[in-house]
Amino acid sequence: MKADYLNASKRISGASGAWLMHGDEPLLAQSLLDQCRKHWREQNIERQRVDLTSSADWREALGQLDNLSLFSSTMALEIHGNHKPDAAGMAALERFIQSPGDNILIINMPKQDHTAQKTKFFQLLDANGLVVSLALQNDRERQDFLATQAKTLKVELTPEAWKMLISQTENNLLAAHQALIRLSFLSEPDEQIDIEKLLPALSDQSRYSLFDLSDAALLGDIERTVKILNYLFESGEAESLILWTISKEMRLILQLLDNPNPNYQSLGIWFNRQSLYQKAMRRIKRTQTTGWLELLLRCDQSIKGVGLEKPKDLLLQASLALTGLQLFDTKISTLQTI
């Protein structure tokens, strides 16, 4: 069964079995996952997350559903990545779908094109679970979604300001969300924002974005990467979104390094960006990436307030690792060129 973002958000309280979320809008994926996690916490449902590095990881990932703690009777398992399961993984997935019990499986992937939607994997989930397209269909849906984000940030726009925000960001949810974050710093809580007050936030939009951070890091431009990262910190960009951006690029590089003849399009890398990844692959060797996943986990934990490490220090470390510069300590003074 297929559903869009809005329809899926209404089904969270009754979610069961397997869900496949796919799309190119990280904000929608994060929003839907946040809603799911909130519901699971309220219901005392245990949550586990697995990040795929290869097709062979599926069987072990699904095995997590059999490892409930003594205090849990239900598990919500998140699987993130762009690897379809191998034969053993498909068999494990079919077994789960046939008998999920009270457990919940959420699979989060990049957008699946028409070819990918014809695979046995996709068809199995479409026939027996819920396939969620992470996309909004029109300006009304985009504004409704952003209005929810604005309410959380205590930002209130006039109708005219909303029209300008949607128009100037050209349906780019991430850009619009960045503008709302800036407005939360430029205005008083629940102050009515008209077009005149909106303009400074939109003018900042023309400077640096998360996409600029990705490009600079992939190109190995250390100075520009640090400059953009500092700008994002200062402008109030959500640390979770910065982590999502860095994590996405790191995981793509890991997949490309494991495959000498990659199918870029199947990984969601279009022709005009392939040269960026090719340059990164020539610069970064597989042995230099052994600590990447652990570093991403530390970033995630620090953003959630777990441990004593500072999120900005770790995000700087991860960003520079992507350029080819390794920070072996959270202290910026300890540098070594890879």
C-alpha positions in Angstrom: 0.0 0.0 0.0 1.3 3.5 -0.9 0.9 6.6 1.1 2.2 10.2 1.1 3.8 12.0 4.0 0.6 13.5 5.3 -1.3 10.3 5.2 1.5 8.4 6.9 1.7 10.9 9.7 -1.9 10.1 10.5 -1.2 6.4 10.7 1.7 6.5 13.2 -0.4 5.6 16.3 -1.6 2.4 14.6 1.6 1.5 12.8 2.5 -2.1 12.6 4.4 -4.5 10.3 6.8 -2.9 7.8 7.0 0.6 6.4 9.3 1.7 3.6 10.0 5.5 3.6 11.8 6.9 0.5 12.4 10.3 -0.9 14.8 13.2 -1.3 13.4 15.4 1.4 15.5 14.9 4.6 13.2 17.2 6.6 10.2 15.0 5.9 12.1 11.9 6.8 13.3 13.4 10.0 9.8 14.8 10.9 8.1 11.4 10.3 10.8 9.6 12.3 10.5 12.1 15.2 6.8 11.6 15.3 7.3 7.8 15.4 9.9 8.0 18.1 7.7 10.2 20.2 4.9 7.7 20.0 7.2 4.8 20.7 8.5 6.5 23.9 5.0 7.1 25.1 4.1 3.5 24.5 7.3 2.2 26.1 8.3 0.5 22.8 12.0 -0.4 22.6 13.8 1.2 19.6 16.8 0.0 17.7 18.6 1.6 14.7 20.7 -0.2 12.1 22.7 1.6 9.4 23.4 -0.6 6.4 26.9 -0.8 4.9 26.1 -3.7 2.5 23.3 -6.0 1.3 24.6 -8.7 3.6 23.7 -6.6 6.7 20.0 -7.2 6.3 19.8 -10.6 8.0 21.7 -9.5 11.0 19.7 -6.2 11.2 16.4 -8.1 11.2 17.8 -10.4 13.8 17.6 -7.4 16.2 13.8 -8.1 16.4 14.6 -11.3 18.3 16.8 -9.5 20.9 14.3 -7.7 23.0 15.4 -6.5 26.5 13.9 -8.1 29.6 11.7 -5.0 30.0 10.2 -4.8 26.5 7.6 -6.8 24.6 7.6 -4.8 21.4 10.4 -3.4 19.3 10.5 -0.7 16.7 13.5 -1.3 14.3 14.8 1.4 12.1 16.9 0.4 9.1 18.7 3.2 7.2 20.6 2.9 4.0 20.4 2.3 0.3 21.3 -1.4 0.1 18.6 -3.9 -1.0 18.8 -7.2 0.9 20.6 -10.2 -0.5 19.0 -13.6 -0.7 19.4 -14.3 3.0 18.1 -10.9 3.9 15.1 -11.2 1.6 14.2 -14.5 3.3 14.5 -12.9 6.7 12.3 -9.9 5.6 9.7 -12.3 4.2 9.6 -14.2 7.5 9.1 -10.9 9.4 6.3 -9.8 7.1 4.5 -13.1 7.4 4.6 -12.9 11.2 5.6 -9.5 12.6 3.8 -9.9 15.9 3.6 -6.5 17.6 7.0 -5.4 16.2 7.4 -2.5 13.8 10.0 -2.2 11.0 10.7 1.3 9.5 13.0 1.3 6.5 14.4 4.7 5.4 15.9 5.0 2.0 16.7 7.6 -0.7 14.1 8.0 -3.4 13.5 4.8 -5.3 13.1 5.3 -9.1 10.8 3.4 -11.4 13.4 0.7 -11.9 13.9 0.2 -8.2 10.1 0.1 -7.7 9.9 -3.0 -9.9 12.3 -5.0 -7.7 11.1 -8.0 -5.6 12.1 -6.0 -2.5 10.0 -3.0 -3.3 7.0 -5.1 -4.5 7.1 -7.2 -1.3 6.8 -4.1 0.9 4.2 -2.5 -1.4 2.0 -5.5 -1.3 2.4 -6.3 2.5 3.3 -3.1 4.2 3.2 0.7 3.7 5.3 2.5 1.2 5.6 6.2 2.1 6.7 8.7 -0.6 8.6 11.5 1.2 7.3 14.3 -1.0 4.8 17.2 -0.8 2.6 17.7 -3.8 1.9 21.5 -3.9 2.5 24.8 -2.3 -0.4 24.3 0.1 1.1 21.1 1.5 4.5 22.7 1.7 3.2 25.7 3.6 1.2 23.5 6.0 4.3 21.5 6.8 6.4 24.6 7.3 3.7 26.1 9.4 4.2 23.3 11.9 7.9 23.9 11.9 7.3 27.6 12.4 5.0 27.0 15.3 7.7 24.9 17.0 10.1 27.8 16.5 7.5 30.3 17.7 7.7 32.2 14.3 4.5 33.7 12.9 4.3 34.9 9.3 1.7 37.1 7.6 0.0 35.5 4.6 2.0 37.8 2.3 5.2 36.7 4.0 4.3 33.1 3.6 3.8 33.6 -0.2 7.2 35.2 -0.5 8.9 32.5 1.5 7.5 29.7 -0.6 8.2 31.7 -3.8 11.8 32.8 -2.9 12.9 29.3 -1.7 11.5 27.7 -4.9 9.8 24.8 -3.1 13.1 23.9 -1.4 11.9 22.8 2.1 15.4 22.8 3.5 16.0 26.4 2.4 12.7 27.5 3.7 13.3 25.8 7.1 16.7 27.5 7.3 15.0 30.9 6.8 12.5 30.1 9.6 15.4 29.2 11.9 17.0 32.6 11.2 13.7 34.4 11.8 13.5 32.7 15.2 16.8 34.5 16.1 15.9 37.8 14.4 12.4 38.3 15.9 10.6 38.0 19.2 8.6 34.9 20.0 5.3 34.9 18.2 6.0 38.3 16.7 4.1 38.8 13.4 6.7 38.6 10.5 5.8 40.7 7.5 7.6 40.9 4.2 10.0 43.6 5.4 11.0 41.5 8.4 11.3 38.4 6.3 13.8 39.9 3.8 16.9 39.7 6.1 16.4 35.9 6.6 16.0 35.4 2.8 19.1 37.5 2.0 21.1 35.2 4.3 19.8 32.3 2.3 21.9 33.4 -0.6 25.1 32.7 1.4 25.7 29.2 2.6 23.5 26.1 2.9 23.9 22.5 3.8 24.3 21.7 0.1 27.3 24.1 0.0 28.8 22.2 3.0 28.5 18.9 1.1 30.1 20.2 -2.0 33.0 21.8 -0.2 33.8 18.7 1.8 33.5 16.4 -1.2 35.9 18.7 -3.1 38.4 18.5 -0.2 38.3 22.3 0.3 39.2 22.4 4.0 39.1 26.2 4.4 35.7 26.6 2.7 34.3 23.6 4.7 35.2 25.2 8.0 33.9 28.6 6.9 30.5 27.2 5.8 30.2 25.0 8.9 30.9 28.0 11.2 28.3 30.0 9.3 25.7 27.3 9.7 26.5 27.1 13.5 26.2 30.9 13.8 22.9 31.1 11.8 21.2 28.5 14.0 21.1 25.6 11.6 19.9 22.5 13.4 22.8 20.3 14.4 20.8 17.2 13.5 20.4 18.4 9.9 24.2 19.2 9.7 24.8 15.6 10.9 22.3 14.2 8.4 24.1 16.0 5.6 27.6 14.8 6.7 26.3 11.3 7.4 24.6 11.0 4.0 27.9 11.9 2.2 30.0 9.6 4.4 27.7 6.6 3.8 27.7 7.2 0.1 31.5 7.4 0.0 31.6 4.1 2.0 29.3 2.4 -0.5 31.3 3.7 -3.5 34.6 2.6 -2.1 33.2 -0.9 -1.6 32.1 -1.0 -5.2 34.8 -0.5 -7.9 32.0 -0.1 -10.6 29.3 1.8 -8.9 25.8 2.5 -10.4 25.7 6.2 -9.4 22.0 6.6 -10.3 20.9 3.7 -8.1 22.6 5.5 -5.2 20.7 8.7 -5.9 23.8 10.4 -7.4 22.9 12.3 -10.5 25.3 12.9 -13.4 26.0 16.5 -12.5 27.3 15.5 -9.1 29.2 12.4 -10.0 32.5 14.2 -10.4 32.4 15.4 -6.8 32.2 11.8 -5.5 34.9 10.7 -8.0 37.3 13.3 -6.6 36.5 12.3 -3.0 37.1 8.6 -3.9 40.5 9.4 -5.4 41.4 11.4 -2.2 40.1 9.0 0.5 41.2 5.4 0.9 39.0 2.7 2.5 41.4 2.3 5.4 41.0 6.0 6.3 37.2 5.5 6.9 37.3 2.8 9.5 36.3 5.2 12.3 33.6 7.1 10.3 30.5 5.2 11.6 31.7 5.3 15.2 32.3 9.1 14.7 28.8 9.6 13.3 27.3 7.7 16.3 29.2 9.9 18.7 27.9 13.0 16.9 24.3 11.7 17.2 24.7 10.9 20.9 26.2 14.3 21.7 23.4 16.1 19.9 21.0 14.1 22.0 22.9 15.1 25.2 24.5 11.7 25.8 28.0 12.0 27.1 30.3 15.0 27.6 31.5 15.6 24.0 30.4 18.8 22.3 28.3 18.4 19.1 30.1 21.3 17.3 33.5 19.8 18.0 32.4 16.4 16.6 30.6 17.8 13.6 33.8 19.7 12.8 35.7 16.5 13.1 33.3 14.6 10.8 33.2 17.4 8.2 37.0 17.6 8.1 37.3 13.8 7.9 35.2 14.0 4.7 37.6 16.5 3.2 40.6 14.3 4.0 41.8 15.9 7.3 41.6 13.8 10.4 41.0 15.1 13.8 42.1 12.5 16.3 40.9 14.5 19.3 37.9 16.7 19.9 40.4 19.5 20.4 41.0 21.4 17.2 44.7 21.7 18.0 45.3 18.0 17.4 45.4 17.6 13.6 47.0 15.2 11.2 46.6 15.3 7.4 45.4 12.0 5.9 
